[in-house]
Amino acid sequence: MLRLNNSGIGSRLGLKGDPVPCVQCDRREPGLAWGDFCTVCREERAIRANRVARRYAVVAALILAAWLLWKTPPTFTQRIFGAASVLLLYLIVRRIVSRVVQEYLPKELK
């Protein structure tokens, strides 16, 4: 049987392929897709996005906590439910805002 592209010799770089330049810093990294960020740039963007997301999540959680303190009766069960919902809202808002900010951060030219 005839096999195509099977010379018996492995690639110089293994299975990852040729290095591709990063969209932002032109650092070449094997296994990177065209038009994607390298691991260093992706980590910098994640740090910046997490900083912004943390601020929005704290504000949203404080607003919900104030509303729950004002509207719910002071029973133990409802306060526990309110605290759990504030924590859940913080985590959800932080995750969503972090993802949105990472997608829409402008590329920086260095």
WOZIVEN-V956303 format. One record per residue. N is the residue number from 1. SS is DSSP state (H for helix, E for strand, L for the rest). PSI is psi in whole degrees, -180 to 180 (* if undefined). Layout:
{{N:SS:PSI} {N:SS:PSI}}
//
This chain:
{{1:L:138} {2:L:126} {3:L:129} {4:L:147} {5:L:38} {6:L:83} {7:L:-10} {8:L:-7} {9:L:128} {10:L:161} {11:L:154} {12:L:-33} {13:L:11} {14:L:-144} {15:L:-8} {16:L:-26} {17:L:-168} {18:L:151} {19:E:140} {20:E:140} {21:E:148} {22:L:149} {23:L:-31} {24:L:-47} {25:L:-1} {26:L:19} {27:L:131} {28:E:135} {29:E:128} {30:E:143} {31:L:1} {32:L:138} {33:L:153} {34:L:132} {35:L:15} {36:L:165} {37:L:149} {38:L:173} {39:H:-35} {40:H:-47} {41:H:-38} {42:H:-38} {43:H:-39} {44:H:-41} {45:H:-38} {46:H:-39} {47:H:-46} {48:H:-41} {49:H:-37} {50:H:-34} {51:H:-45} {52:H:-43} {53:H:-37} {54:H:-41} {55:H:-47} {56:H:-39} {57:H:-39} {58:H:-43} {59:H:-45} {60:H:-40} {61:H:-38} {62:H:-39} {63:H:-44} {64:H:-41} {65:H:-42} {66:H:-42} {67:H:-41} {68:H:-38} {69:H:-34} {70:H:-38} {71:H:-30} {72:L:147} {73:L:153} {74:L:55} {75:L:151} {76:H:-44} {77:H:-44} {78:H:-31} {79:H:-39} {80:H:-44} {81:H:-41} {82:H:-43} {83:H:-40} {84:H:-38} {85:H:-33} {86:H:-44} {87:H:-43} {88:H:-42} {89:H:-41} {90:H:-48} {91:H:-42} {92:H:-46} {93:H:-41} {94:H:-42} {95:H:-45} {96:H:-47} {97:H:-39} {98:H:-44} {99:H:-43} {100:H:-43} {101:H:-39} {102:H:-37} {103:H:-35} {104:H:6} {105:L:137} {106:L:153} {107:L:135} {108:L:136} {109:L:122} {110:L:*}}
//
